[in-house]
Amino acid sequence: MIVNYLHPVVGTTAPTAEQTKDMVVASIDATTSPNTAVVVHNMGLTTAQIAMGWPIVSIEPVTVNARTASWIVTLQSANQTTLVQLSAAGSTTGSIILTIRRPHTIGN
């Protein structure tokens, strides 16, 4: 898997904690093995925050093959999100956009 960050940095190097505020966006291209992608968000989440369902992860298929590949989040940690592509369909040509958001308390 090739992870290319789109926001708040561009390229294959993950954002630092100082660069990550409330959102990280990355494209994941399934052009190589294995079927696991680790996206570093560097949000420094606590165990309690992870237990509350943070961060919020959105997976948007970009290619037809990515729609049939069945991507799921398998692990959340303080600073990274791990995804697995469950289906062999599209395993070498699937592409997704992953958005990782930190909830906020504005208005609560």
Buried (B, 14 or more C-beta within 10 A) or exposed (E): BEBBBBEBBEEEEBBEEEEBEEBBBBBBBBEEEEBEBEBBBBBEBEEEBBEEEBBEBEBEBBBEBBBBBBBEBEEBEEBBBBBBBEEEBBBEBBBBBBBBBBEEEEEE
